[in-house]
C-alpha cells in the first residue's frame, strides 16, 4: 500500500482536486463535495463540472466509470479509452467492484447489518432490488437539543452498497430511520440545522472512501480518499479519532499478485 500526499491537478469553486492515481487507462481523483462530475440537465444552470476541469490536465477521451452525487465527496474514476470504461461497466454489472462510503447519521447504531429495499435505478422508473451493508464505527452524544430530547445522538457508519441505485445509501439510511446528516433531500431538516449551528459543518456528510476493481491490463487497483478537511471539526466536536481516515492510499497489484 502506498500512502500518498496527493498532487493538486485542478481547482474548482468547491476547492482543490487532488490526483489519486493515473496511468494510460484511468485517471482517479478526489472530488470535492458540491461539484458535479459532468454536465447534466438535472442541474442545467451549473456551469462548472469535474470532467471539464480535468480536461486541462489530460487530452483525449475522459468519461466517469461510475456515479457520484454532487454533494458527495470522495473517489471518482475516469476511463481514458472505451476498453477501460467497458471493463468497469462489466464489473459493475457482475457486482465485482468494491465500494465503501463513510457517513454521519442521526441516532445511535449499535450493530452491523444490511438493508434490502427496492429502489428505482434512476430518478424514476420501477423499483429494483437494492442492498446496502453498514457497520457502526463511532457513536457520540452532543449537548444540544434538536428535538424534544436535551441531547443529540450520532453515529459514523461504514457503508457498502452492493447495487448502484440512485441515492441508494441516502434513501436506505432514511428508510432505516437514521438519515444522513446534511442531506437536504432525504434527511432531518431540524437536525441538519442544529448540527450545522453547533459544529459549523454543513452539507451532506457522505464520503466515497474506497473504490477497487480489476485493471484491464491485469492485477487490481484499490484506491482510498482521505476525509475532507471539514470532518476535522466533527472529530473535534465528537472526540472521535479519525486519523485512520485522513490519508489517501493506492494499492496497485500486478497480474500475478493477490489483491489484499
C-alpha positions as CSV (number, residue, x, y, z in Angstrom):
1,X,0.0,0.0,0.0
2,X,1.2,3.5,-0.9
3,X,0.2,6.3,1.4
4,X,0.3,9.5,-0.6
5,X,0.1,13.3,-0.3
6,X,-1.9,13.8,-3.5
7,X,-0.9,16.4,-6.1
8,X,-3.5,19.0,-6.9
9,X,-4.3,18.9,-10.6
10,X,-7.3,21.3,-10.7
11,X,-9.2,24.0,-8.8
12,X,-12.9,24.4,-8.5
13,X,-15.1,26.8,-6.6
14,X,-15.5,24.0,-4.0
15,X,-11.8,23.5,-3.5
16,X,-8.7,21.7,-4.8
17,X,-8.9,18.5,-6.8
18,X,-6.2,16.0,-5.7
19,X,-4.9,13.4,-8.1
20,X,-5.1,9.9,-6.5
21,X,-3.9,7.7,-9.4
22,X,-3.2,8.0,-13.2
23,X,-1.9,5.6,-15.9
24,X,-2.6,5.2,-19.6
25,X,-6.1,3.8,-18.9
26,X,-7.5,5.6,-15.8
27,X,-7.5,8.9,-14.0
28,X,-8.7,8.9,-10.4
29,X,-9.2,12.0,-8.3
30,X,-10.8,13.1,-5.0
31,X,-13.9,15.0,-5.9
32,X,-14.9,17.9,-3.6
33,X,-18.4,18.0,-2.2
34,X,-20.6,20.3,-4.2
35,X,-19.0,19.7,-7.6
36,X,-20.8,18.0,-10.5
37,X,-19.0,15.1,-12.1
38,X,-20.2,16.2,-15.6
39,X,-22.8,18.4,-17.2
40,X,-26.4,17.2,-16.6
41,X,-29.8,18.6,-17.4
42,X,-30.8,17.9,-13.8
43,X,-28.6,20.9,-12.8
44,X,-28.7,22.8,-16.1
45,X,-27.6,26.2,-14.6
46,X,-24.4,24.9,-13.1
47,X,-21.5,25.9,-15.3
48,X,-18.7,24.1,-13.5
49,X,-18.1,20.3,-13.5
50,X,-15.2,18.0,-12.8
51,X,-14.7,16.5,-16.2
52,X,-14.3,19.9,-17.9
53,X,-11.8,20.9,-15.2
54,X,-9.8,17.7,-15.7
55,X,-9.6,18.3,-19.5
56,X,-7.0,21.0,-18.7
57,X,-4.9,18.2,-17.2
58,X,-5.3,15.4,-19.9
59,X,-6.3,15.2,-23.5
60,X,-8.4,12.7,-25.3
61,X,-11.4,10.6,-24.1
62,X,-12.3,11.0,-20.4
63,X,-15.5,9.5,-19.1
64,X,-16.6,8.6,-15.5
65,X,-17.0,4.9,-14.9
66,X,-19.4,5.3,-12.0
67,X,-21.7,7.9,-10.5
68,X,-21.0,10.2,-7.6
69,X,-23.7,12.7,-6.4
70,X,-22.9,16.4,-6.5
71,X,-22.9,16.8,-2.7
72,X,-20.8,13.7,-2.1
73,X,-17.1,13.9,-1.7
74,X,-14.5,11.2,-2.5
75,X,-13.1,8.8,-5.0
76,X,-14.2,9.1,-8.7
77,X,-12.7,7.1,-11.5
78,X,-12.5,8.3,-15.1
79,X,-11.6,6.0,-18.0
80,X,-9.4,7.2,-20.9
81,X,-10.5,4.7,-23.5
82,X,-13.5,2.6,-24.4
83,X,-12.0,-0.7,-23.3
84,X,-11.1,0.7,-19.9
85,X,-14.6,2.2,-19.4
86,X,-16.4,-1.0,-20.6
87,X,-14.1,-3.1,-18.3
88,X,-15.5,-1.3,-15.2
89,X,-19.1,-1.4,-16.5
90,X,-18.9,-5.2,-16.9
91,X,-17.6,-5.4,-13.3
92,X,-20.4,-3.2,-12.0
93,X,-23.0,-5.4,-13.7
94,X,-21.4,-8.6,-12.3
95,X,-21.0,-6.9,-8.9
96,X,-17.3,-7.5,-8.9
97,X,-16.2,-4.0,-7.8
98,X,-15.8,-2.9,-4.2
99,X,-17.1,0.5,-2.9
100,X,-17.1,1.8,0.6
101,X,-18.6,5.0,2.0
102,X,-18.3,6.8,5.3
103,X,-21.3,8.8,6.6
104,X,-22.6,10.5,9.7
105,X,-26.2,9.6,10.6
106,X,-28.8,10.7,13.2
107,X,-29.1,8.4,16.2
108,X,-27.1,5.6,17.7
109,X,-26.5,2.5,15.5
110,X,-25.3,-0.4,17.8
111,X,-24.9,-3.3,15.4
112,X,-23.8,-4.0,11.8
113,X,-26.4,-5.1,9.4
114,X,-27.9,-4.7,6.0
115,X,-30.8,-3.0,4.2
116,X,-32.6,-4.7,1.3
117,X,-35.2,-2.3,-0.1
118,X,-36.0,-1.9,-3.8
119,X,-35.3,1.4,-5.3
120,X,-35.5,2.9,-8.8
121,X,-32.4,2.7,-10.9
122,X,-32.6,6.3,-11.8
123,X,-34.7,9.3,-10.6
124,X,-37.9,7.3,-11.5
125,X,-38.9,4.0,-13.0
126,X,-39.8,0.7,-11.5
127,X,-38.1,-0.3,-8.2
128,X,-35.4,-2.9,-8.4
129,X,-33.7,-4.8,-5.6
130,X,-31.1,-2.7,-3.8
131,X,-28.8,-3.8,-0.9
132,X,-26.6,-1.9,1.4
133,X,-24.5,-3.2,4.3
134,X,-23.5,-1.0,7.1
135,X,-21.1,-1.1,10.1
136,X,-21.0,1.4,13.0
137,X,-17.6,2.9,13.6
138,X,-18.2,5.5,16.3
139,X,-21.1,6.9,18.4
140,X,-21.5,10.1,20.3
141,X,-24.0,12.3,22.1
142,X,-23.7,16.1,21.8
143,X,-25.0,18.6,24.4
144,X,-27.7,20.4,22.4
145,X,-31.4,19.9,21.6
146,X,-32.6,19.4,18.1
147,X,-36.0,17.8,19.1
148,X,-37.8,17.1,22.4
149,X,-34.6,15.5,23.7
150,X,-32.0,17.6,25.5
151,X,-29.1,16.0,23.6
152,X,-28.4,14.8,20.1
153,X,-27.0,11.4,19.2
154,X,-25.0,10.5,16.1
155,X,-23.2,7.5,14.6
156,X,-20.5,7.3,12.0
157,X,-21.0,4.4,9.6
158,X,-19.1,2.5,7.0
159,X,-21.5,1.6,4.2
160,X,-21.0,-0.9,1.4
161,X,-23.5,-0.7,-1.5
162,X,-23.9,-4.0,-3.4
163,X,-26.1,-2.4,-6.0
164,X,-26.0,1.0,-7.7
165,X,-29.4,2.7,-7.4
166,X,-30.0,6.5,-7.4
167,X,-29.2,8.0,-4.0
168,X,-29.1,4.4,-2.7
169,X,-27.2,4.9,0.6
170,X,-29.1,8.2,1.3
171,X,-32.5,6.5,0.8
172,X,-31.6,3.4,2.6
173,X,-30.5,5.4,5.7
174,X,-33.7,7.3,5.6
175,X,-35.6,4.0,5.5
176,X,-33.5,2.8,8.4
177,X,-34.6,5.9,10.4
178,X,-31.0,7.0,10.6
179,X,-30.9,9.7,7.9
180,X,-27.5,11.1,6.8
181,X,-26.7,14.5,8.4
182,X,-26.7,17.3,6.0
183,X,-29.0,15.5,3.5
184,X,-31.4,18.3,2.3
185,X,-33.5,15.9,0.2
186,X,-33.9,12.8,2.3
187,X,-32.7,13.9,5.8
188,X,-34.0,15.5,9.0
189,X,-34.0,19.3,8.4
190,X,-34.3,20.2,12.0
191,X,-31.3,18.0,13.0
192,X,-29.3,19.3,9.9
193,X,-29.8,22.9,11.0
194,X,-28.9,22.2,14.7
195,X,-25.8,20.2,13.8
196,X,-24.6,22.9,11.5
197,X,-25.1,25.6,14.1
198,X,-23.2,23.6,16.8
199,X,-20.3,22.3,14.7
200,X,-20.1,24.9,11.9
201,X,-20.2,22.0,9.4
202,X,-22.9,22.0,6.8
203,X,-23.7,19.9,3.7
204,X,-24.1,16.2,3.1
205,X,-21.8,14.2,5.3
206,X,-21.3,11.3,2.9
207,X,-17.9,10.4,1.6
208,X,-16.9,7.9,-1.1
209,X,-13.9,6.4,0.8
210,X,-12.8,3.5,-1.3
211,X,-13.2,2.1,-4.8
212,X,-11.5,-1.2,-6.0
213,X,-11.7,-3.0,-9.3
214,X,-9.7,-5.3,-11.7
215,X,-7.5,-3.5,-14.1
216,X,-7.8,-4.4,-17.8
217,X,-4.1,-4.8,-18.1
218,X,-4.0,-7.3,-15.2
219,X,-4.0,-7.1,-11.5
220,X,-6.2,-4.8,-9.4
221,X,-6.5,-1.1,-8.4
222,X,-7.7,-0.2,-4.9
223,X,-7.9,3.5,-4.0
224,X,-9.0,5.3,-0.9
225,X,-9.6,9.0,-0.5
226,X,-9.0,10.9,2.8
227,X,-11.9,12.5,4.6
228,X,-12.2,16.2,3.6
229,X,-10.9,18.8,6.0
230,X,-14.3,19.8,7.3
231,X,-14.5,16.4,9.1
232,X,-11.8,17.6,11.4
233,X,-14.4,19.9,13.0
234,X,-16.6,16.8,13.5
235,X,-13.7,15.0,15.1
236,X,-13.1,17.9,17.4
237,X,-16.8,18.1,18.4
238,X,-17.2,14.4,19.0
239,X,-13.8,13.4,20.3
240,X,-13.6,10.7,17.6
241,X,-10.1,9.8,16.4
242,X,-10.4,9.9,12.7
243,X,-6.6,9.8,11.9
244,X,-7.0,6.4,10.2
245,X,-9.2,8.0,7.5
246,X,-7.1,11.1,6.9
247,X,-4.8,9.8,4.3
248,X,-5.1,8.8,0.6
249,X,-3.9,5.4,-0.3
250,X,-3.3,3.4,-3.5
251,X,-2.8,-0.3,-4.0
252,X,-1.8,-1.4,-7.5
253,X,-1.3,-5.1,-7.7
254,X,0.3,-6.9,-10.7
255,X,-1.4,-9.7,-12.6
256,X,0.4,-12.4,-10.6
257,X,-0.2,-10.8,-7.2
258,X,-3.1,-11.4,-4.8
259,X,-5.3,-8.4,-4.0
260,X,-5.5,-7.8,-0.2
